[in-house]
Every structure is written in structure tokens, then in C-alpha cells.
Amino acid sequence: MESTKFGDFLKTHTVPTSLNIFRIDPLRGSALFVVESKVVFTFVDILFGGTGEATYKVEGREFTAIENKIIRKVVLGVLGDLEKALKDILNVKVVHQRSEYNPQFAQIVTPSDTVIVIHYELEMECATGSLFLCIPYAVLEPVREKLQSGYQGDHLEIDREWTKRFRGGSCLPGWNSSRNWGGRRSP
């Protein structure tokens, strides 16, 4: 996670890049979820039976209808997961607004505004690529203290299913909790 100027963040992305603008209601302003074109092309290749290992020439073109449909499914899933992750700290609704392929059309704040950028490296069997979550500081400022304090939920209950699976040795496939590790028995 880093903070940077929005203009500097946009300069690092080429055409096409999947720039997905969304809101975190009731917070003011918009944010971006960015998917590198390399990731999009790899997803398409794999979904149509390829290995995902092909190299792709980025031509400065728009994404096709098929590519856009695949991107939208992935983005809506990620934004849904983001909403779930924030639910225990903030009562918010994450709403997808629109998608762009050209960074110059994804102006959510002025180029000199500070944004928080979270970089995710996606590793697939055959390729790697980057995803970015870019949230303007102004969007997070009203809830900064809540975010800094972290999760302090009311429900600190024991997950009995996880405990049962862990004790039974079935939390990981092929793992047995009674194995002998280095001459000592595991608890």
C-alpha cells in the first residue's frame, strides 16, 4: 500500500487497461479498481481453452465485447468481496459506476490529489499480472479513525467448524495432524 498523486498513478497504465470506477456509499467520491490488460487477455485465453501462456501485443485498442463481459464479471465479484470485507468496520455499499479502457477517461479526482494505491500481484499457473485498488484520500478521510482502529467486532465467538476440522486433521487436503514432524508429535 502506498500513497501517491493520482496523475502519477494514471501515468503508469497503458491503453488498454481495465479501469473500473466505483463508489463506496455513503462515502463521497469515486475510486478505481484497475486490471492490467495482460490479466484480461490471459483470462480470455484460458476461458476459451488456451493455456494462458501466449504473449499479447497491446495495440492501444478498446476491449472487445467478450473481453468486457469477462472483465465485468471479475470486477463485480471483487467489488462484492470488498463490500463484505468492509461490512464489519463500515456499513457501506460498493457500487460499480462504469468502466474505461483509457486512463485519460478515468478522472475520479484531479491529477494532484493524493490517492491510496493497493497493488495486488495475481499469480496464475501460467502467468502473472497486476490488479490495483486506487482510493482517493478524500474518500477515506471521514472514516480514517475507524479504519485505523481496525476490526473490533462484537462477535468474537469460536468457529466450531474450523476447530473441529483442525483437530480432526482435515483442514488441509492430505494433511494429518497426528504426523510426526522432526521427531516430535504435533499437538
Order of alpha helices (4+ residues) and beta strands (2+ residues): beta-alpha-beta-beta-alpha-alpha-beta-beta-beta-alpha-alpha-alpha-beta-beta
